[in-house]
Amino acid sequence: MYEEREGKSNRTLSIYSRLMNGRVINKAEEAHRFCVSEKSIQRDIEEIRTFLDNQAATDGIPNNLIYDHKVKGYRIEESEDVMLSNDEILAICKILLTSRAFSKGEMNSMLDKLIDCCVPQKNQKLVTDLLRNERYHYVELTHKQKILDKMMVLGEAILCQYVIEFNYKGVQGHREHRRTVEPLAIMFSDFYFYLVGIMRNIDKEKAFANPDDTYPTIYRIDRMKKINVTDEHFTVPYKNKFEEGEYRKRIQFMRGGELRKVRFKYSGYAVEAVLDRLPTARILDEDEGTYTIEAEVFGDGIDMWLRSQGDYVKTI
């Protein structure tokens, strides 16, 4: 009796697993596979359908087990409400391609998985065709480093507050240095992913242009080598918790530094582009199309952006 129950359980789980992986289940084929009657397979299917209905009620996961006359078998029909629409998946894929943040292999793998898993099968060719040219001409960044294998390692260290160690050579560095860091956040800006963290065991007088700078240090993740997550925990008081959303509003080109206020006059064509670029910006005055704007920012990245605007901007 035990062996009979175990055989039935294994059979039902096998059918369920294949259904959830997108396979079509034919009763006659399954009966032959397991040497049972088609009635036994039908009972298995009804048990799976009941389980899926209960799962939808308790967990909100709407997977319907239906008989598809076209393929003459049972399959799972996912609710399209939980699938990404054509518009949504196309927007996400376009943003990914424009970011250029990943190697070509990583990019192609992610796009394929997004389309296979998130787009209804009937729409997959349409989305694939719309992305085909941009994927073909995709140019990966010159560092050609894989990023994805570092992301969760760093993410878990941030979440669990583990001190990390890694080798690092900055853009202007001549050799690698071993860094010990309390990781606080992962951020993305202008092609690159960055780790924001508090550096340990460093002579600020020698290493920093401003030794009194208490704000986190920023590292490009593609330049981080030999990452080691230690067993040492660090703690950050809640009042000092790093808020990457607020930090993001005040930093340009991921160039850190002290918090400061800048004020400038803008006479270009689209002041809304300035306000979008600088989330903390506010218009103080407007005179015949020339705007006086003030913004709160970190570091000198803002100076790079202001210079890029040419004669449209004059600092005050």
C-alpha positions in Angstrom: 0.0 0.0 0.0 2.8 2.4 0.9 4.6 1.7 -2.4 1.3 2.4 -4.2 0.8 5.7 -2.5 4.4 6.7 -3.1 4.1 5.8 -6.8 0.9 7.9 -7.1 2.6 10.9 -5.4 5.7 10.7 -7.6 3.4 10.4 -10.7 1.3 13.5 -9.7 4.4 15.5 -8.9 6.0 14.6 -12.2 2.9 15.7 -14.1 2.7 18.9 -12.0 6.3 19.7 -12.6 6.0 19.4 -16.3 2.9 21.4 -16.4 4.6 24.3 -14.5 7.4 24.1 -17.0 5.1 24.7 -19.9 4.7 21.1 -21.1 1.4 19.7 -22.5 0.1 16.6 -20.7 -1.7 14.0 -22.8 -3.7 11.5 -20.8 -3.0 8.5 -23.0 0.7 9.2 -23.1 0.9 9.6 -19.3 -1.1 6.4 -18.8 1.4 4.5 -21.0 4.4 6.2 -19.3 3.3 5.2 -15.8 1.5 1.9 -16.7 -1.8 3.0 -15.2 -5.3 3.7 -16.6 -6.3 7.0 -18.1 -8.8 7.4 -15.3 -5.9 7.4 -12.8 -4.2 10.2 -14.8 -7.5 12.1 -14.9 -7.7 11.9 -11.1 -4.2 13.2 -10.9 -5.1 16.1 -13.1 -8.2 17.0 -11.0 -6.0 17.0 -7.9 -3.6 19.3 -9.5 -6.4 21.6 -10.7 -7.8 21.7 -7.1 -4.4 22.5 -5.7 -3.9 25.4 -8.2 -7.4 26.8 -7.4 -6.5 26.7 -3.7 -3.2 28.3 -4.4 -4.9 31.1 -6.4 -7.2 31.8 -3.4 -4.6 31.8 -0.7 -1.5 33.1 -2.5 -3.0 35.1 -5.3 -1.2 33.1 -8.0 -3.7 32.5 -10.8 -2.6 29.5 -12.8 -5.4 27.7 -14.6 -5.2 24.1 -15.7 -7.1 23.8 -19.0 -7.7 21.3 -21.8 -6.4 22.7 -25.0 -8.2 21.1 -28.0 -5.6 22.4 -30.5 -2.8 20.4 -28.9 -5.1 17.7 -27.5 -3.7 17.9 -24.0 -3.7 19.7 -20.7 -1.6 22.8 -20.0 -1.2 25.7 -17.6 -2.8 29.0 -18.7 -1.3 31.9 -16.8 -3.4 34.9 -16.2 -2.3 37.7 -18.5 -2.8 40.1 -15.7 0.4 38.8 -14.1 2.3 38.9 -17.4 4.0 41.9 -18.7 2.2 43.6 -21.6 3.9 44.2 -24.9 4.3 47.9 -24.0 5.9 47.1 -20.6 8.3 44.4 -21.8 9.4 46.5 -24.8 10.1 49.5 -22.5 12.1 47.4 -20.1 14.2 45.8 -22.9 14.8 49.2 -24.5 16.0 50.6 -21.1 18.3 47.6 -20.6 19.8 48.0 -24.1 20.3 51.7 -23.7 22.0 51.2 -20.3 24.9 49.2 -22.0 25.6 48.1 -18.5 26.2 44.4 -19.2 28.4 42.3 -21.4 26.8 41.1 -24.6 26.3 37.6 -23.3 24.6 38.9 -20.1 22.4 41.2 -22.1 21.3 38.6 -24.6 20.6 36.1 -21.8 18.4 38.6 -19.8 16.5 39.7 -22.9 15.8 36.1 -23.9 14.6 35.2 -20.3 12.4 38.3 -20.1 10.7 37.6 -23.4 10.3 33.8 -22.7 9.0 34.2 -19.1 7.1 37.5 -19.1 5.6 37.8 -22.6 2.6 35.7 -23.7 3.7 33.2 -26.3 1.5 34.7 -29.0 3.3 38.1 -28.6 6.9 36.9 -28.3 7.7 37.1 -32.0 6.4 40.7 -32.2 8.6 41.8 -29.3 11.6 39.9 -30.5 11.3 41.5 -34.0 11.1 45.0 -32.5 14.3 44.4 -30.6 16.2 42.5 -33.3 18.2 45.4 -34.9 19.2 47.0 -31.6 20.3 43.7 -30.2 22.4 43.0 -33.3 24.2 46.4 -33.1 24.6 46.3 -29.3 28.1 47.5 -28.2 29.3 46.3 -24.8 31.4 48.6 -22.7 35.2 48.6 -23.1 35.8 46.9 -19.7 34.0 43.8 -20.9 33.5 42.6 -17.3 30.6 40.4 -16.2 28.6 42.3 -13.6 25.8 40.0 -12.6 27.9 37.5 -10.7 28.9 40.3 -8.3 25.5 41.8 -7.7 23.9 39.3 -5.3 27.2 38.8 -3.4 27.3 42.5 -2.7 23.5 42.7 -2.2 23.5 40.1 0.5 26.5 41.7 2.2 24.6 45.0 2.3 21.4 43.4 3.6 23.2 41.3 6.3 25.7 44.1 7.1 28.9 42.2 6.5 32.2 43.9 6.0 33.7 43.2 2.6 37.3 43.3 1.2 38.3 43.7 -2.5 41.1 44.9 -4.7 40.4 48.2 -6.4 42.1 50.4 -8.9 40.4 53.7 -9.7 40.2 55.5 -13.0 43.4 57.4 -12.3 45.1 54.7 -10.2 48.4 53.0 -11.3 48.0 49.9 -9.1 45.4 48.0 -7.2 44.8 48.6 -3.5 43.1 46.2 -1.0 40.1 47.9 0.4 38.0 47.1 3.5 34.5 48.5 3.3 31.2 48.6 5.0 28.8 48.3 2.0 25.7 50.5 2.1 24.0 50.4 -1.3 24.3 49.5 -5.0 23.5 52.3 -7.5 23.4 52.7 -11.2 24.3 55.7 -13.3 25.6 56.5 -16.8 26.5 52.9 -18.0 28.0 51.7 -14.7 27.0 50.0 -11.4 28.5 51.4 -8.2 28.9 50.3 -4.7 28.5 52.9 -2.0 30.3 52.2 1.3 32.3 53.4 4.2 36.0 52.8 3.9 37.9 51.3 6.8 41.6 51.3 7.7 42.5 54.3 5.6 44.7 57.4 6.2 42.2 60.1 5.1 44.9 62.7 5.2 46.7 60.9 2.4 43.9 59.3 0.5 41.2 62.0 0.5 41.3 65.4 -1.1 39.1 66.5 1.8 40.0 64.5 5.0 37.0 65.8 6.8 34.6 64.3 4.3 32.2 62.0 6.2 30.1 60.9 3.3 30.4 57.4 1.7 33.0 56.4 -0.9 31.8 55.3 -4.3 33.4 52.3 -6.2 32.7 51.1 -9.7 31.7 47.5 -9.4 33.4 46.4 -12.6 36.7 47.6 -11.1 36.3 45.5 -7.9 38.4 42.3 -8.0 38.8 39.4 -5.6 35.7 40.3 -3.5 35.6 38.6 -0.1 32.6 38.8 2.2 34.0 38.5 5.8 32.3 37.2 8.9 32.5 40.6 10.6 29.3 42.5 11.1 28.9 46.3 11.2 26.0 48.3 12.4 24.5 51.6 11.3 22.3 53.5 13.7 18.8 54.0 12.2 19.2 57.8 12.3 22.4 57.4 10.2 20.9 54.9 7.7 22.0 55.6 4.2 19.1 56.6 2.0 20.1 55.9 -1.6 17.0 57.5 -2.9 17.8 60.8 -1.3 21.5 60.4 -2.3 20.5 59.8 -5.9 18.6 63.1 -6.0 21.8 65.1 -5.1 24.6 63.4 -7.1 25.7 63.8 -10.7 27.9 61.3 -12.5 28.4 59.4 -9.2 31.1 61.9 -8.1 30.9 62.0 -4.4 31.8 64.8 -2.0 30.4 67.2 0.5 26.8 68.4 0.4 26.5 71.9 -1.1 24.1 74.3 -2.7 24.6 75.7 -6.2 22.8 78.6 -7.8 22.9 79.4 -11.6 21.0 81.1 -14.3 19.6 79.0 -17.2 18.5 80.5 -20.5 18.1 77.4 -22.6 15.0 76.0 -24.4 13.8 73.4 -21.9 13.9 74.3 -18.2 12.0 71.1 -17.5 15.1 69.1 -18.6 17.1 70.9 -15.9 14.5 70.1 -13.3 14.4 66.5 -14.4 18.2 66.2 -14.3 18.4 67.9 -10.8 15.6 66.5 -8.7 16.3 69.0 -5.8 16.3 72.0 -8.1 13.8 74.8 -7.7 13.2 77.9 -9.7 13.8 81.0 -7.7 13.0 83.5 -10.4 12.2 83.9 -14.1 12.9 86.9 -16.3 12.1 86.9 -20.0 13.0 83.2 -20.4 16.1 83.2 -18.1 15.6 81.2 -14.9 17.4 81.5 -11.6 17.7 78.0 -10.2 19.1 76.6 -7.0 19.8 72.9 -6.2 21.3 70.9 -3.3 24.0 68.5 -4.5 26.9 66.3 -3.5 30.4 66.7 -4.8 31.7 68.3 -8.0 29.7 66.2 -10.5 27.3 69.2 -10.8 30.2 71.3 -12.1 30.8 68.9 -15.0 27.1 69.0 -15.9 27.0 72.8 -15.7 30.0 73.2 -18.0 28.3 70.8 -20.5 25.5 73.3 -20.9 27.8 76.0 -22.5 26.3 79.5 -22.8 22.9 78.4 -21.6 24.2 78.4 -18.0 25.9 81.0 -15.8 26.8 80.2 -12.2 26.0 82.8 -9.6 
